Amino acid sequence: MKKRFSFSSSVLILIGVLVTLAKYYYGSSSWGGFYGVLSIGILIFISGVIFGVIAFAKKEKGVLKYISVLSVIVVVFFVGYLT
């Protein structure tokens, strides 16, 4: 079975964004917990981006690798909107 880095990338990016946004919108009872979960979500997202780069390097077929790159662009604009 071949490893599909593009699929793993999309899943990790989605989970990272959902964890980060859920903690941003629902808040936390303490600042330490807020930044802890926020950093975990960002780390999951970054690992998804790394898997997307690996998918491009291995020249995997399919459009999932393009979707992961598009999500990176969307997140950059979202962070720019928040600041």
mmCIF file of the N, C-alpha and C atoms, coordinates in Angstrom:
data_MODEL
# 
_entry.id   MODEL 
# 
loop_
_atom_site.group_PDB 
_atom_site.id 
_atom_site.type_symbol 
_atom_site.label_atom_id 
_atom_site.label_alt_id 
_atom_site.label_comp_id 
_atom_site.label_asym_id 
_atom_site.label_entity_id 
_atom_site.label_seq_id 
_atom_site.pdbx_PDB_ins_code 
_atom_site.Cartn_x 
_atom_site.Cartn_y 
_atom_site.Cartn_z 
_atom_site.occupancy 
_atom_site.B_iso_or_equiv 
_atom_site.pdbx_formal_charge 
_atom_site.auth_seq_id 
_atom_site.auth_comp_id 
_atom_site.auth_asym_id 
_atom_site.auth_atom_id 
_atom_site.pdbx_PDB_model_num 
ATOM 1   N N  . MET A 1 1  ? 0.846   -1.181 0.000  1.00 0.00 ? 1  MET A N  1 
ATOM 2   C CA . MET A 1 1  ? 0.000   0.000  0.000  1.00 0.00 ? 1  MET A CA 1 
ATOM 3   C C  . MET A 1 1  ? 0.892   1.244  0.000  1.00 0.00 ? 1  MET A C  1 
ATOM 4   N N  . LYS A 1 2  ? 0.657   2.104  -0.933 1.00 0.00 ? 2  LYS A N  1 
ATOM 5   C CA . LYS A 1 2  ? 1.446   3.323  -1.036 1.00 0.00 ? 2  LYS A CA 1 
ATOM 6   C C  . LYS A 1 2  ? 0.954   4.357  -0.029 1.00 0.00 ? 2  LYS A C  1 
ATOM 7   N N  . LYS A 1 3  ? 1.903   5.042  0.542  1.00 0.00 ? 3  LYS A N  1 
ATOM 8   C CA . LYS A 1 3  ? 1.532   6.138  1.426  1.00 0.00 ? 3  LYS A CA 1 
ATOM 9   C C  . LYS A 1 3  ? 1.112   7.324  0.575  1.00 0.00 ? 3  LYS A C  1 
ATOM 10  N N  . ARG A 1 4  ? 0.019   7.893  0.916  1.00 0.00 ? 4  ARG A N  1 
ATOM 11  C CA . ARG A 1 4  ? -0.463  9.074  0.209  1.00 0.00 ? 4  ARG A CA 1 
ATOM 12  C C  . ARG A 1 4  ? -0.249  10.288 1.103  1.00 0.00 ? 4  ARG A C  1 
ATOM 13  N N  . PHE A 1 5  ? 0.833   10.982 0.859  1.00 0.00 ? 5  PHE A N  1 
ATOM 14  C CA . PHE A 1 5  ? 1.141   12.149 1.673  1.00 0.00 ? 5  PHE A CA 1 
ATOM 15  C C  . PHE A 1 5  ? 0.136   13.269 1.426  1.00 0.00 ? 5  PHE A C  1 
ATOM 16  N N  . SER A 1 6  ? -0.433  13.326 0.241  1.00 0.00 ? 6  SER A N  1 
ATOM 17  C CA . SER A 1 6  ? -1.405  14.381 -0.038 1.00 0.00 ? 6  SER A CA 1 
ATOM 18  C C  . SER A 1 6  ? -2.667  14.197 0.799  1.00 0.00 ? 6  SER A C  1 
ATOM 19  N N  . PHE A 1 7  ? -3.113  12.958 0.981  1.00 0.00 ? 7  PHE A N  1 
ATOM 20  C CA . PHE A 1 7  ? -4.292  12.704 1.811  1.00 0.00 ? 7  PHE A CA 1 
ATOM 21  C C  . PHE A 1 7  ? -3.984  13.005 3.269  1.00 0.00 ? 7  PHE A C  1 
ATOM 22  N N  . SER A 1 8  ? -2.847  12.554 3.743  1.00 0.00 ? 8  SER A N  1 
ATOM 23  C CA . SER A 1 8  ? -2.447  12.827 5.128  1.00 0.00 ? 8  SER A CA 1 
ATOM 24  C C  . SER A 1 8  ? -2.305  14.322 5.361  1.00 0.00 ? 8  SER A C  1 
ATOM 25  N N  . SER A 1 9  ? -1.793  15.019 4.382  1.00 0.00 ? 9  SER A N  1 
ATOM 26  C CA . SER A 1 9  ? -1.637  16.461 4.483  1.00 0.00 ? 9  SER A CA 1 
ATOM 27  C C  . SER A 1 9  ? -2.990  17.146 4.634  1.00 0.00 ? 9  SER A C  1 
ATOM 28  N N  . SER A 1 10 ? -3.938  16.767 3.816  1.00 0.00 ? 10 SER A N  1 
ATOM 29  C CA . SER A 1 10 ? -5.264  17.382 3.882  1.00 0.00 ? 10 SER A CA 1 
ATOM 30  C C  . SER A 1 10 ? -5.939  17.111 5.216  1.00 0.00 ? 10 SER A C  1 
ATOM 31  N N  . VAL A 1 11 ? -5.813  15.886 5.710  1.00 0.00 ? 11 VAL A N  1 
ATOM 32  C CA . VAL A 1 11 ? -6.437  15.531 6.988  1.00 0.00 ? 11 VAL A CA 1 
ATOM 33  C C  . VAL A 1 11 ? -5.794  16.300 8.134  1.00 0.00 ? 11 VAL A C  1 
ATOM 34  N N  . LEU A 1 12 ? -4.477  16.360 8.171  1.00 0.00 ? 12 LEU A N  1 
ATOM 35  C CA . LEU A 1 12 ? -3.794  17.069 9.249  1.00 0.00 ? 12 LEU A CA 1 
ATOM 36  C C  . LEU A 1 12 ? -4.062  18.575 9.210  1.00 0.00 ? 12 LEU A C  1 
ATOM 37  N N  . ILE A 1 13 ? -4.113  19.141 8.028  1.00 0.00 ? 13 ILE A N  1 
ATOM 38  C CA . ILE A 1 13 ? -4.422  20.573 7.918  1.00 0.00 ? 13 ILE A CA 1 
ATOM 39  C C  . ILE A 1 13 ? -5.831  20.852 8.407  1.00 0.00 ? 13 ILE A C  1 
ATOM 40  N N  . LEU A 1 14 ? -6.769  20.011 8.044  1.00 0.00 ? 14 LEU A N  1 
ATOM 41  C CA . LEU A 1 14 ? -8.153  20.194 8.488  1.00 0.00 ? 14 LEU A CA 1 
ATOM 42  C C  . LEU A 1 14 ? -8.263  20.076 10.007 1.00 0.00 ? 14 LEU A C  1 
ATOM 43  N N  . ILE A 1 15 ? -7.619  19.063 10.585 1.00 0.00 ? 15 ILE A N  1 
ATOM 44  C CA . ILE A 1 15 ? -7.669  18.890 12.032 1.00 0.00 ? 15 ILE A CA 1 
ATOM 45  C C  . ILE A 1 15 ? -6.994  20.068 12.742 1.00 0.00 ? 15 ILE A C  1 
ATOM 46  N N  . GLY A 1 16 ? -5.856  20.509 12.240 1.00 0.00 ? 16 GLY A N  1 
ATOM 47  C CA . GLY A 1 16 ? -5.156  21.637 12.852 1.00 0.00 ? 16 GLY A CA 1 
ATOM 48  C C  . GLY A 1 16 ? -5.972  22.914 12.822 1.00 0.00 ? 16 GLY A C  1 
ATOM 49  N N  . VAL A 1 17 ? -6.608  23.189 11.708 1.00 0.00 ? 17 VAL A N  1 
ATOM 50  C CA . VAL A 1 17 ? -7.430  24.392 11.595 1.00 0.00 ? 17 VAL A CA 1 
ATOM 51  C C  . VAL A 1 17 ? -8.652  24.289 12.507 1.00 0.00 ? 17 VAL A C  1 
ATOM 52  N N  . LEU A 1 18 ? -9.287  23.125 12.548 1.00 0.00 ? 18 LEU A N  1 
ATOM 53  C CA . LEU A 1 18 ? -10.465 22.962 13.397 1.00 0.00 ? 18 LEU A CA 1 
ATOM 54  C C  . LEU A 1 18 ? -10.127 23.085 14.878 1.00 0.00 ? 18 LEU A C  1 
ATOM 55  N N  . VAL A 1 19 ? -9.007  22.510 15.308 1.00 0.00 ? 19 VAL A N  1 
ATOM 56  C CA . VAL A 1 19 ? -8.599  22.633 16.714 1.00 0.00 ? 19 VAL A CA 1 
ATOM 57  C C  . VAL A 1 19 ? -8.307  24.085 17.052 1.00 0.00 ? 19 VAL A C  1 
ATOM 58  N N  . THR A 1 20 ? -7.601  24.763 16.179 1.00 0.00 ? 20 THR A N  1 
ATOM 59  C CA . THR A 1 20 ? -7.250  26.155 16.440 1.00 0.00 ? 20 THR A CA 1 
ATOM 60  C C  . THR A 1 20 ? -8.484  27.055 16.454 1.00 0.00 ? 20 THR A C  1 
ATOM 61  N N  . LEU A 1 21 ? -9.362  26.887 15.491 1.00 0.00 ? 21 LEU A N  1 
ATOM 62  C CA . LEU A 1 21 ? -10.558 27.727 15.448 1.00 0.00 ? 21 LEU A CA 1 
ATOM 63  C C  . LEU A 1 21 ? -11.519 27.411 16.574 1.00 0.00 ? 21 LEU A C  1 
ATOM 64  N N  . ALA A 1 22 ? -11.657 26.144 16.948 1.00 0.00 ? 22 ALA A N  1 
ATOM 65  C CA . ALA A 1 22 ? -12.558 25.793 18.038 1.00 0.00 ? 22 ALA A CA 1 
ATOM 66  C C  . ALA A 1 22 ? -12.098 26.422 19.344 1.00 0.00 ? 22 ALA A C  1 
ATOM 67  N N  . LYS A 1 23 ? -10.814 26.390 19.578 1.00 0.00 ? 23 LYS A N  1 
ATOM 68  C CA . LYS A 1 23 ? -10.308 26.993 20.805 1.00 0.00 ? 23 LYS A CA 1 
ATOM 69  C C  . LYS A 1 23 ? -10.408 28.512 20.748 1.00 0.00 ? 23 LYS A C  1 
ATOM 70  N N  . TYR A 1 24 ? -10.272 29.080 19.561 1.00 0.00 ? 24 TYR A N  1 
ATOM 71  C CA . TYR A 1 24 ? -10.382 30.534 19.422 1.00 0.00 ? 24 TYR A CA 1 
ATOM 72  C C  . TYR A 1 24 ? -11.819 30.991 19.679 1.00 0.00 ? 24 TYR A C  1 
ATOM 73  N N  . TYR A 1 25 ? -12.797 30.262 19.171 1.00 0.00 ? 25 TYR A N  1 
ATOM 74  C CA . TYR A 1 25 ? -14.187 30.686 19.301 1.00 0.00 ? 25 TYR A CA 1 
ATOM 75  C C  . TYR A 1 25 ? -14.803 30.301 20.643 1.00 0.00 ? 25 TYR A C  1 
ATOM 76  N N  . TYR A 1 26 ? -14.415 29.166 21.212 1.00 0.00 ? 26 TYR A N  1 
ATOM 77  C CA . TYR A 1 26 ? -15.023 28.732 22.461 1.00 0.00 ? 26 TYR A CA 1 
ATOM 78  C C  . TYR A 1 26 ? -14.282 29.212 23.686 1.00 0.00 ? 26 TYR A C  1 
ATOM 79  N N  . GLY A 1 27 ? -13.084 29.695 23.502 1.00 0.00 ? 27 GLY A N  1 
ATOM 80  C CA . GLY A 1 27 ? -12.325 30.257 24.602 1.00 0.00 ? 27 GLY A CA 1 
ATOM 81  C C  . GLY A 1 27 ? -11.807 29.201 25.558 1.00 0.00 ? 27 GLY A C  1 
ATOM 82  N N  . SER A 1 28 ? -11.273 29.667 26.648 1.00 0.00 ? 28 SER A N  1 
ATOM 83  C CA . SER A 1 28 ? -10.705 28.768 27.646 1.00 0.00 ? 28 SER A CA 1 
ATOM 84  C C  . SER A 1 28 ? -10.851 29.409 29.011 1.00 0.00 ? 28 SER A C  1 
ATOM 85  N N  . SER A 1 29 ? -10.783 28.571 30.030 1.00 0.00 ? 29 SER A N  1 
ATOM 86  C CA . SER A 1 29 ? -10.898 29.103 31.376 1.00 0.00 ? 29 SER A CA 1 
ATOM 87  C C  . SER A 1 29 ? -9.587  29.726 31.848 1.00 0.00 ? 29 SER A C  1 
ATOM 88  N N  . SER A 1 30 ? -8.483  29.375 31.221 1.00 0.00 ? 30 SER A N  1 
ATOM 89  C CA . SER A 1 30 ? -7.200  29.951 31.602 1.00 0.00 ? 30 SER A CA 1 
ATOM 90  C C  . SER A 1 30 ? -6.393  30.272 30.346 1.00 0.00 ? 30 SER A C  1 
ATOM 91  N N  . TRP A 1 31 ? -5.504  31.239 30.451 1.00 0.00 ? 31 TRP A N  1 
ATOM 92  C CA . TRP A 1 31 ? -4.675  31.628 29.309 1.00 0.00 ? 31 TRP A CA 1 
ATOM 93  C C  . TRP A 1 31 ? -3.673  30.547 28.971 1.00 0.00 ? 31 TRP A C  1 
ATOM 94  N N  . GLY A 1 32 ? -3.177  29.836 29.976 1.00 0.00 ? 32 GLY A N  1 
ATOM 95  C CA . GLY A 1 32 ? -2.220  28.760 29.726 1.00 0.00 ? 32 GLY A CA 1 
ATOM 96  C C  . GLY A 1 32 ? -2.840  27.653 28.879 1.00 0.00 ? 32 GLY A C  1 
ATOM 97  N N  . GLY A 1 33 ? -4.074  27.281 29.198 1.00 0.00 ? 33 GLY A N  1 
ATOM 98  C CA . GLY A 1 33 ? -4.766  26.264 28.410 1.00 0.00 ? 33 GLY A CA 1 
ATOM 99  C C  . GLY A 1 33 ? -5.069  26.749 27.008 1.00 0.00 ? 33 GLY A C  1 
ATOM 100 N N  . PHE A 1 34 ? -5.393  28.031 26.886 1.00 0.00 ? 34 PHE A N  1 
ATOM 101 C CA . PHE A 1 34 ? -5.692  28.598 25.573 1.00 0.00 ? 34 PHE A CA 1 
ATOM 102 C C  . PHE A 1 34 ? -4.473  28.523 24.666 1.00 0.00 ? 34 PHE A C  1 
ATOM 103 N N  . TYR A 1 35 ? -3.322  28.968 25.159 1.00 0.00 ? 35 TYR A N  1 
ATOM 104 C CA . TYR A 1 35 ? -2.120  28.961 24.323 1.00 0.00 ? 35 TYR A CA 1 
ATOM 105 C C  . TYR A 1 35 ? -1.581  27.553 24.110 1.00 0.00 ? 35 TYR A C  1 
ATOM 106 N N  . GLY A 1 36 ? -1.818  26.655 25.058 1.00 0.00 ? 36 GLY A N  1 
ATOM 107 C CA . GLY A 1 36 ? -1.395  25.269 24.880 1.00 0.00 ? 36 GLY A CA 1 
ATOM 108 C C  . GLY A 1 36 ? -2.129  24.598 23.739 1.00 0.00 ? 36 GLY A C  1 
ATOM 109 N N  . VAL A 1 37 ? -3.444  24.725 23.721 1.00 0.00 ? 37 VAL A N  1 
ATOM 110 C CA . VAL A 1 37 ? -4.233  24.108 22.651 1.00 0.00 ? 37 VAL A CA 1 
ATOM 111 C C  . VAL A 1 37 ? -3.999  24.832 21.331 1.00 0.00 ? 37 VAL A C  1 
ATOM 112 N N  . LEU A 1 38 ? -3.828  26.133 21.381 1.00 0.00 ? 38 LEU A N  1 
ATOM 113 C CA . LEU A 1 38 ? -3.540  26.894 20.168 1.00 0.00 ? 38 LEU A CA 1 
ATOM 114 C C  . LEU A 1 38 ? -2.224  26.442 19.540 1.00 0.00 ? 38 LEU A C  1 
ATOM 115 N N  . SER A 1 39 ? -1.224  26.223 20.366 1.00 0.00 ? 39 SER A N  1 
ATOM 116 C CA . SER A 1 39 ? 0.061   25.775 19.817 1.00 0.00 ? 39 SER A CA 1 
ATOM 117 C C  . SER A 1 39 ? -0.027  24.350 19.288 1.00 0.00 ? 39 SER A C  1 
ATOM 118 N N  . ILE A 1 40 ? -0.828  23.492 19.900 1.00 0.00 ? 40 ILE A N  1 
ATOM 119 C CA . ILE A 1 40 ? -1.021  22.128 19.386 1.00 0.00 ? 40 ILE A CA 1 
ATOM 120 C C  . ILE A 1 40 ? -1.698  22.168 18.024 1.00 0.00 ? 40 ILE A C  1 
ATOM 121 N N  . GLY A 1 41 ? -2.718  23.012 17.875 1.00 0.00 ? 41 GLY A N  1 
ATOM 122 C CA . GLY A 1 41 ? -3.385  23.144 16.583 1.00 0.00 ? 41 GLY A CA 1 
ATOM 123 C C  . GLY A 1 41 ? -2.454  23.660 15.502 1.00 0.00 ? 41 GLY A C  1 
ATOM 124 N N  . ILE A 1 42 ? -1.607  24.605 15.856 1.00 0.00 ? 42 ILE A N  1 
ATOM 125 C CA . ILE A 1 42 ? -0.655  25.149 14.887 1.00 0.00 ? 42 ILE A CA 1 
ATOM 126 C C  . ILE A 1 42 ? 0.380   24.101 14.502 1.00 0.00 ? 42 ILE A C  1 
ATOM 127 N N  . LEU A 1 43 ? 0.834   23.302 15.469 1.00 0.00 ? 43 LEU A N  1 
ATOM 128 C CA . LEU A 1 43 ? 1.802   22.241 15.167 1.00 0.00 ? 43 LEU A CA 1 
ATOM 129 C C  . LEU A 1 43 ? 1.199   21.175 14.259 1.00 0.00 ? 43 LEU A C  1 
ATOM 130 N N  . ILE A 1 44 ? -0.061  20.824 14.487 1.00 0.00 ? 44 ILE A N  1 
ATOM 131 C CA . ILE A 1 44 ? -0.731  19.862 13.605 1.00 0.00 ? 44 ILE A CA 1 
ATOM 132 C C  . ILE A 1 44 ? -0.846  20.434 12.200 1.00 0.00 ? 44 ILE A C  1 
ATOM 133 N N  . PHE A 1 45 ? -1.187  21.713 12.106 1.00 0.00 ? 45 PHE A N  1 
ATOM 134 C CA . PHE A 1 45 ? -1.298  22.363 10.803 1.00 0.00 ? 45 PHE A CA 1 
ATOM 135 C C  . PHE A 1 45 ? 0.044   22.384 10.079 1.00 0.00 ? 45 PHE A C  1 
ATOM 136 N N  . ILE A 1 46 ? 1.109   22.715 10.788 1.00 0.00 ? 46 ILE A N  1 
ATOM 137 C CA . ILE A 1 46 ? 2.442   22.771 10.176 1.00 0.00 ? 46 ILE A CA 1 
ATOM 138 C C  . ILE A 1 46 ? 2.890   21.392 9.711  1.00 0.00 ? 46 ILE A C  1 
ATOM 139 N N  . SER A 1 47 ? 2.560   20.352 10.483 1.00 0.00 ? 47 SER A N  1 
ATOM 140 C CA . SER A 1 47 ? 2.910   18.999 10.039 1.00 0.00 ? 47 SER A CA 1 
ATOM 141 C C  . SER A 1 47 ? 2.138   18.638 8.774  1.00 0.00 ? 47 SER A C  1 
ATOM 142 N N  . GLY A 1 48 ? 0.909   19.106 8.638  1.00 0.00 ? 48 GLY A N  1 
ATOM 143 C CA . GLY A 1 48 ? 0.159   18.900 7.406  1.00 0.00 ? 48 GLY A CA 1 
ATOM 144 C C  . GLY A 1 48 ? 0.791   19.615 6.229  1.00 0.00 ? 48 GLY A C  1 
ATOM 145 N N  . VAL A 1 49 ? 1.303   20.804 6.468  1.00 0.00 ? 49 VAL A N  1 
ATOM 146 C CA . VAL A 1 49 ? 1.991   21.547 5.408  1.00 0.00 ? 49 VAL A CA 1 
ATOM 147 C C  . VAL A 1 49 ? 3.254   20.809 4.979  1.00 0.00 ? 49 VAL A C  1 
ATOM 148 N N  . ILE A 1 50 ? 3.976   20.248 5.940  1.00 0.00 ? 50 ILE A N  1 
ATOM 149 C CA . ILE A 1 50 ? 5.183   19.489 5.615  1.00 0.00 ? 50 ILE A CA 1 
ATOM 150 C C  . ILE A 1 50 ? 4.833   18.270 4.773  1.00 0.00 ? 50 ILE A C  1 
ATOM 151 N N  . PHE A 1 51 ? 3.748   17.580 5.114  1.00 0.00 ? 51 PHE A N  1 
ATOM 152 C CA . PHE A 1 51 ? 3.314   16.442 4.299  1.00 0.00 ? 51 PHE A CA 1 
ATOM 153 C C  . PHE A 1 51 ? 2.913   16.891 2.895  1.00 0.00 ? 51 PHE A C  1 
ATOM 154 N N  . GLY A 1 52 ? 2.344   18.091 2.772  1.00 0.00 ? 52 GLY A N  1 
ATOM 155 C CA . GLY A 1 52 ? 2.016   18.619 1.453  1.00 0.00 ? 52 GLY A CA 1 
ATOM 156 C C  . GLY A 1 52 ? 3.257   18.872 0.622  1.00 0.00 ? 52 GLY A C  1 
ATOM 157 N N  . VAL A 1 53 ? 4.308   19.369 1.252  1.00 0.00 ? 53 VAL A N  1 
ATOM 158 C CA . VAL A 1 53 ? 5.573   19.587 0.548  1.00 0.00 ? 53 VAL A CA 1 
ATOM 159 C C  . VAL A 1 53 ? 6.161   18.251 0.106  1.00 0.00 ? 53 VAL A C  1 
ATOM 160 N N  . ILE A 1 54 ? 6.055   17.234 0.961  1.00 0.00 ? 54 ILE A N  1 
ATOM 161 C CA . ILE A 1 54 ? 6.542   15.905 0.588  1.00 0.00 ? 54 ILE A CA 1 
ATOM 162 C C  . ILE A 1 54 ? 5.748   15.360 -0.600 1.00 0.00 ? 54 ILE A C  1 
ATOM 163 N N  . ALA A 1 55 ? 4.434   15.607 -0.606 1.00 0.00 ? 55 ALA A N  1 
ATOM 164 C CA . ALA A 1 55 ? 3.602   15.150 -1.732 1.00 0.00 ? 55 ALA A CA 1 
ATOM 165 C C  . ALA A 1 55 ? 4.034   15.811 -3.030 1.00 0.00 ? 55 ALA A C  1 
ATOM 166 N N  . PHE A 1 56 ? 4.357   17.107 -2.987 1.00 0.00 ? 56 PHE A N  1 
ATOM 167 C CA . PHE A 1 56 ? 4.844   17.780 -4.186 1.00 0.00 ? 56 PHE A CA 1 
ATOM 168 C C  . PHE A 1 56 ? 6.203   17.236 -4.604 1.00 0.00 ? 56 PHE A C  1 
ATOM 169 N N  . ALA A 1 57 ? 7.056   16.965 -3.627 1.00 0.00 ? 57 ALA A N  1 
ATOM 170 C CA . ALA A 1 57 ? 8.397   16.465 -3.948 1.00 0.00 ? 57 ALA A CA 1 
ATOM 171 C C  . ALA A 1 57 ? 8.345   15.078 -4.581 1.00 0.00 ? 57 ALA A C  1 
ATOM 172 N N  . LYS A 1 58 ? 7.409   14.254 -4.132 1.00 0.00 ? 58 LYS A N  1 
ATOM 173 C CA . LYS A 1 58 ? 7.269   12.913 -4.697 1.00 0.00 ? 58 LYS A CA 1 
ATOM 174 C C  . LYS A 1 58 ? 6.411   12.899 -5.960 1.00 0.00 ? 58 LYS A C  1 
ATOM 175 N N  . LYS A 1 59 ? 5.882   14.050 -6.332 1.00 0.00 ? 59 LYS A N  1 
ATOM 176 C CA . LYS A 1 59 ? 5.057   14.218 -7.531 1.00 0.00 ? 59 LYS A CA 1 
ATOM 177 C C  . LYS A 1 59 ? 3.886   13.231 -7.548 1.00 0.00 ? 59 LYS A C  1 
ATOM 178 N N  . GLU A 1 60 ? 3.134   13.242 -6.439 1.00 0.00 ? 60 GLU A N  1 
ATOM 179 C CA . GLU A 1 60 ? 1.961   12.383 -6.350 1.00 0.00 ? 60 GLU A CA 1 
ATOM 180 C C  . GLU A 1 60 ? 0.886   12.868 -7.302 1.00 0.00 ? 60 GLU A C  1 
ATOM 181 N N  . LYS A 1 61 ? 0.107   11.931 -7.786 1.00 0.00 ? 61 LYS A N  1 
ATOM 182 C CA . LYS A 1 61 ? -0.989  12.273 -8.685 1.00 0.00 ? 61 LYS A CA 1 
ATOM 183 C C  . LYS A 1 61 ? -2.200  12.678 -7.859 1.00 0.00 ? 61 LYS A C  1 
ATOM 184 N N  . GLY A 1 62 ? -3.053  13.473 -8.457 1.00 0.00 ? 62 GLY A N  1 
ATOM 185 C CA . GLY A 1 62 ? -4.275  13.876 -7.784 1.00 0.00 ? 62 GLY A CA 1 
ATOM 186 C C  . GLY A 1 62 ? -4.296  15.354 -7.458 1.00 0.00 ? 62 GLY A C  1 
ATOM 187 N N  . VAL A 1 63 ? -5.451  15.789 -6.987 1.00 0.00 ? 63 VAL A N  1 
ATOM 188 C CA . VAL A 1 63 ? -5.641  17.208 -6.701 1.00 0.00 ? 63 VAL A CA 1 
ATOM 189 C C  . VAL A 1 63 ? -5.573  17.526 -5.218 1.00 0.00 ? 63 VAL A C  1 
ATOM 190 N N  . LEU A 1 64 ? -5.445  16.522 -4.362 1.00 0.00 ? 64 LEU A N  1 
ATOM 191 C CA . LEU A 1 64 ? -5.413  16.798 -2.923 1.00 0.00 ? 64 LEU A CA 1 
ATOM 192 C C  . LEU A 1 64 ? -4.217  17.647 -2.529 1.00 0.00 ? 64 LEU A C  1 
ATOM 193 N N  . LYS A 1 65 ? -3.103  17.486 -3.207 1.00 0.00 ? 65 LYS A N  1 
ATOM 194 C CA . LYS A 1 65 ? -1.934  18.302 -2.862 1.00 0.00 ? 65 LYS A CA 1 
ATOM 195 C C  . LYS A 1 65 ? -2.188  19.772 -3.178 1.00 0.00 ? 65 LYS A C  1 
ATOM 196 N N  . TYR A 1 66 ? -2.978  20.053 -4.193 1.00 0.00 ? 66 TYR A N  1 
ATOM 197 C CA . TYR A 1 66 ? -3.315  21.438 -4.507 1.00 0.00 ? 66 TYR A CA 1 
ATOM 198 C C  . TYR A 1 66 ? -4.290  22.019 -3.490 1.00 0.00 ? 66 TYR A C  1 
ATOM 199 N N  . ILE A 1 67 ? -5.173  21.178 -2.971 1.00 0.00 ? 67 ILE A N  1 
ATOM 200 C CA . ILE A 1 67 ? -6.111  21.632 -1.951 1.00 0.00 ? 67 ILE A CA 1 
ATOM 201 C C  . ILE A 1 67 ? -5.364  22.001 -0.673 1.00 0.00 ? 67 ILE A C  1 
ATOM 202 N N  . SER A 1 68 ? -4.342  21.229 -0.314 1.00 0.00 ? 68 SER A N  1 
ATOM 203 C CA . SER A 1 68 ? -3.573  21.555 0.885  1.00 0.00 ? 68 SER A CA 1 
ATOM 204 C C  . SER A 1 68 ? -2.818  22.869 0.712  1.00 0.00 ? 68 SER A C  1 
ATOM 205 N N  . VAL A 1 69 ? -2.303  23.122 -0.472 1.00 0.00 ? 69 VAL A N  1 
ATOM 206 C CA . VAL A 1 69 ? -1.625  24.398 -0.731 1.00 0.00 ? 69 VAL A CA 1 
ATOM 207 C C  . VAL A 1 69 ? -2.627  25.552 -0.680 1.00 0.00 ? 69 VAL A C  1 
ATOM 208 N N  . LEU A 1 70 ? -3.814  25.343 -1.209 1.00 0.00 ? 70 LEU A N  1 
ATOM 209 C CA . LEU A 1 70 ? -4.851  26.367 -1.163 1.00 0.00 ? 70 LEU A CA 1 
ATOM 210 C C  . LEU A 1 70 ? -5.250  26.683 0.278  1.00 0.00 ? 70 LEU A C  1 
ATOM 211 N N  . SER A 1 71 ? -5.307  25.659 1.114  1.00 0.00 ? 71 SER A N  1 
ATOM 212 C CA . SER A 1 71 ? -5.665  25.902 2.510  1.00 0.00 ? 71 SER A CA 1 
ATOM 213 C C  . SER A 1 71 ? -4.607  26.730 3.220  1.00 0.00 ? 71 SER A C  1 
ATOM 214 N N  . VAL A 1 72 ? -3.345  26.557 2.860  1.00 0.00 ? 72 VAL A N  1 
ATOM 215 C CA . VAL A 1 72 ? -2.279  27.373 3.449  1.00 0.00 ? 72 VAL A CA 1 
ATOM 216 C C  . VAL A 1 72 ? -2.487  28.835 3.081  1.00 0.00 ? 72 VAL A C  1 
ATOM 217 N N  . ILE A 1 73 ? -2.832  29.098 1.849  1.00 0.00 ? 73 ILE A N  1 
ATOM 218 C CA . ILE A 1 73 ? -3.069  30.470 1.396  1.00 0.00 ? 73 ILE A CA 1 
ATOM 219 C C  . ILE A 1 73 ? -4.263  31.082 2.123  1.00 0.00 ? 73 ILE A C  1 
ATOM 220 N N  . VAL A 1 74 ? -5.320  30.296 2.296  1.00 0.00 ? 74 VAL A N  1 
ATOM 221 C CA . VAL A 1 74 ? -6.511  30.784 2.994  1.00 0.00 ? 74 VAL A CA 1 
ATOM 222 C C  . VAL A 1 74 ? -6.188  31.099 4.450  1.00 0.00 ? 74 VAL A C  1 
ATOM 223 N N  . VAL A 1 75 ? -5.408  30.255 5.100  1.00 0.00 ? 75 VAL A N  1 
ATOM 224 C CA . VAL A 1 75 ? -5.050  30.493 6.499  1.00 0.00 ? 75 VAL A CA 1 
ATOM 225 C C  . VAL A 1 75 ? -4.180  31.741 6.633  1.00 0.00 ? 75 VAL A C  1 
ATOM 226 N N  . VAL A 1 76 ? -3.288  31.969 5.702  1.00 0.00 ? 76 VAL A N  1 
ATOM 227 C CA . VAL A 1 76 ? -2.468  33.176 5.748  1.00 0.00 ? 76 VAL A CA 1 
ATOM 228 C C  . VAL A 1 76 ? -3.349  34.426 5.648  1.00 0.00 ? 76 VAL A C  1 
ATOM 229 N N  . PHE A 1 77 ? -4.337  34.420 4.778  1.00 0.00 ? 77 PHE A N  1 
ATOM 230 C CA . PHE A 1 77 ? -5.249  35.561 4.677  1.00 0.00 ? 77 PHE A CA 1 
ATOM 231 C C  . PHE A 1 77 ? -6.111  35.692 5.939  1.00 0.00 ? 77 PHE A C  1 
ATOM 232 N N  . PHE A 1 78 ? -6.502  34.558 6.538  1.00 0.00 ? 78 PHE A N  1 
ATOM 233 C CA . PHE A 1 78 ? -7.305  34.605 7.758  1.00 0.00 ? 78 PHE A CA 1 
ATOM 234 C C  . PHE A 1 78 ? -6.509  35.207 8.907  1.00 0.00 ? 78 PHE A C  1 
ATOM 235 N N  . VAL A 1 79 ? -5.252  34.825 9.041  1.00 0.00 ? 79 VAL A N  1 
ATOM 236 C CA . VAL A 1 79 ? -4.400  35.392 10.101 1.00 0.00 ? 79 VAL A CA 1 
ATOM 237 C C  . VAL A 1 79 ? -4.183  36.877 9.844  1.00 0.00 ? 79 VAL A C  1 
ATOM 238 N N  . GLY A 1 80 ? -4.007  37.257 8.584  1.00 0.00 ? 80 GLY A N  1 
ATOM 239 C CA . GLY A 1 80 ? -3.879  38.682 8.251  1.00 0.00 ? 80 GLY A CA 1 
ATOM 240 C C  . GLY A 1 80 ? -5.128  39.454 8.575  1.00 0.00 ? 80 GLY A C  1 
ATOM 241 N N  . TYR A 1 81 ? -6.288  38.834 8.434  1.00 0.00 ? 81 TYR A N  1 
ATOM 242 C CA . TYR A 1 81 ? -7.560  39.479 8.745  1.00 0.00 ? 81 TYR A CA 1 
ATOM 243 C C  . TYR A 1 81 ? -7.701  39.672 10.253 1.00 0.00 ? 81 TYR A C  1 
ATOM 244 N N  . LEU A 1 82 ? -7.214  38.704 11.048 1.00 0.00 ? 82 LEU A N  1 
ATOM 245 C CA . LEU A 1 82 ? -7.341  38.800 12.504 1.00 0.00 ? 82 LEU A CA 1 
ATOM 246 C C  . LEU A 1 82 ? -6.456  39.891 13.093 1.00 0.00 ? 82 LEU A C  1 
ATOM 247 N N  . THR A 1 83 ? -5.330  40.175 12.449 1.00 0.00 ? 83 THR A N  1 
ATOM 248 C CA . THR A 1 83 ? -4.414  41.167 13.028 1.00 0.00 ? 83 THR A CA 1 
ATOM 249 C C  . THR A 1 83 ? -4.735  42.565 12.602 1.00 0.00 ? 83 THR A C  1 
# 
